[in-house]
Amino acid sequence: MIYFSDDELQRYIHDDIPYFDLTTSLQNAKNRRAKLSIFTREELMVSCSEEAKRIAELLGCHIENYMASKTVVKKGEILLEFTGTYEAVHQAWKVCQILLEYSCKIATYTHTMNQKIKAINPSCELLATRKSFPFAKRFCIKSILNGGALPHRLNLSETVLFFDNHRIVYESNKAFYQAIYAFKNKVPEKKIVVESTTLEDIKSLMEYGVDVIQIDKASQELVIQAVEHKNRYLYKNVKLLAAGGINLNNVET
């Protein structure tokens, strides 16, 4: 699991509270006691509640109650509850709420998609794109993990994935296919993944021993044809990934 250090959380806090809370500073109430309860508006999968809890603690609040990550909660339940001075509670309020809103939404969407997939094929896995929004990769990855998916790629250094743009250095597709064996010898511990968009290319990639074929933004018909070809010719070691444009509206089809 991914853990966030206090230093990372302090930087997040500093983004929202670089100096002080101007609004509460205008009130003569900063040392009064206050309590904040963050409720759910819908059923959801909890994510990053431990980080929200720690943020409240770093701002001097005392935690009364919280729901752990990977817990499914009903509408109206308390996600996080804490007490502290009026000033501290107001400082923690929005930074905790925003963190939970985004993280729980990602985790819930992931969890819902995963349930739909598993209901149809328990052996099918849900993988999340490397394309997280800037400066939020660790946060996004933790959220999809809490929702039950795995990251498709973490970075460019840990996986091999050839796109069409990688093929331009070869004289032909056949020359690229012939290089697959050399790729596998150079990185024997890695899977060689190649993106493809046509059945002819998919068949050739299987023939030349690629490990994984990523079928990008393809029609349902193409994916079915690829699966049928793989099964017919017993390419047992080849894995197929359907990628691009997959969401709750089409994941079951």
Residue, then its C-alpha position, 0 to 999 in steps of 0.5 A: m500500500i502507498y503511504f504519505s509522509d507527514d512532509e507530503l501532507q504538510r505541503y498539501i496543507h501549505d497549498d491551502i493555508p500558506y500563512f493563516d486563515l484570514t476569515t477566522s482571524l477576523q472573529n474573536a473565537k479562535n480558541r473556542r472548541a469546535k467539532l466537525s463531522i464529514f458525512t457521506r452523500e451517497e454509498l461509497m468506497v472509502s479512500c485516503s481517510e488515514e491521510a485526512k485523519r493525519i492532516a487533522e492531527l497535524l493541524g492540532c485536532h483530536i480524532e473522534n471517529y473515522m472509517a478506514s480505507k477500503t470500507v464501503v459505507k452507506k449514505g449518511e454515515i460519518l467518514l471523519e469526525f474530529t474536535g479542536t479549537y475553532e481555528a484548527v477545525h476550520q483550517a482542517w475542514k476543507v483540506c480534509q473534505i477535498l481530499l476525501e471527495y476526490s479520493c473516495k470518488i476515484a475509489t468508488y468508481t473503480h470499485t463499481m467497475n471492478q464489480k461489473i467486470k468480476a460479475i461477468n468474468p472473475s478472471c478479468e482484471l481492471l488496470a488503471t492508466r498511468k495518465s493521472f492528473p499532474f502532481a497527483k500520481r501517488f494520490c490517484i494510485k492509492s485511490i484506484l488500489n483502494g477501489g480494487a484495481l491495479p495500475h497499468r503502468l507506474n512509469l516509463s522505467e518499469t514496463v515495456l510498451f511499444f506504440d506505433n510511434h516506436r515502430i517508425v525506426y523499422e523499415s517495416n512491420k515485419a522488421f519490428y516483429q522480428a525484433i521482438y525476440a531480441f527485446k525478450n532476450k535483453v529484458p528477460e524479466k519483463k513482459i513485452v507489450v505492444e499496442s495494436t489496432t488491427l486484427e492482422d497486426i494482432k495475429s502477427l504479434m502473436e505469431y512472433g511471440v509478444d507477451v501482451i497485446q494492448i488493443d486501444k480504443a477498439s470495437q467490441e468486434l475486434v476484441i472478440q476476434a482477437v480472443e477467438h484467434k488466440n484461443r483457436y491457435l493456442y497462444k496460451n502465453v499471450k495476454l490481451l488488454a482492452a484499453g482506452g475509453i472504457n468506463l461504467n457505461n460500456v465495461e460490461t459489454 
